[in-house]
Amino acid sequence: MKVPKNPLRAMALTSAIVSQLAGGPLAGAFLGKWLDEQFAVQPLFLILGIFLGVGAGTYGTIHLVREYTGDE
């Protein structure tokens, strides 16, 4: 499938990639910090949340780019 060259489509893809790569670790950090406060184990859930957020953001980005390029 040939994708037409549209600068707005490229900007949308770029913003989606940036939001996934930044939003995943941020959400993981906030959730991890909240869980640390609930269970009183200070850096444990924060670190786990950040790592899980980076993994989820990377996975989402790879999935998005594969869908955009037509690869499976």
C-alpha positions, 0 to 999 in steps of 0.5 A, a space after each residue: 500500500 503506497 502512502 501519499 506524502 503529506 507533511 501533516 501525516 508525518 507531523 502526526 506520526 512524529 507527535 504520536 511517537 514523541 507522546 508515546 516515548 515521553 508519556 509511558 515513562 511519565 505515567 509509570 513514574 507517577 503511578 510508581 510514586 503513588 504506589 511507593 507512598 501507599 506501600 512505603 517502599 520508596 524507590 521500588 515502584 518508581 523504578 519499576 514504573 519507569 522501566 515498564 513505562 519505557 517498555 510500553 512506550 517502545 512497544 507502542 512506538 514499534 507497533 505504530 511505525 509498523 502499522 504506518 509502514 505496512 510491515 507485520 
